[in-house]
Amino acid sequence: MANGGCHCGAVRYAIEGEMVYHAVCHCEDCRRSAGALMVPWMAFPKDALKVQSGAPTVYRSSENGERHFCATCGTGLFYYNETTLPGIVDIQSATLDDIAERAPQIHVQVADSLPWEGALDSMPRFDRYPGP
């Protein structure tokens, strides 16, 4: 069993069941909805997800896709697409309480990657914001 929730705590959920995969998605739809370069997702059978508190708001982001998010803080939580991913719920894995213990397995939709993503590993790294 795993637990997670949104940034403000208004929506909390639990997952019981076997994970199908854990992927980092590079598609434009994920990038725009999250305001992030890429989004990690853990897929489970949709009946494995139980919302314990709160009620996510639903946004139809495409003809077949539904993105569920917290209406208070805006955290993206779940994605459903019965055409592409029948019987699956994708959960934004960074919303899990124990995400540090669950590394992704694959990258998907890399055809949509931004051309400069490959250079990220060669950039300087700082443990915190660099000083003035």
Secondary structure, 3 states (H helix, E strand, C coil): CEEEECCCCCCEEEECCCCCEEEEECCHHHHHHHCCCCEEEEEEEHHHEEEEECCCEEEECCCCCEEEECCCCCCEEEEECCCCCCCEEEEEHHHECCHHHCCCCEEECHHHCCCCHHHHHHCCCCCCCCCC
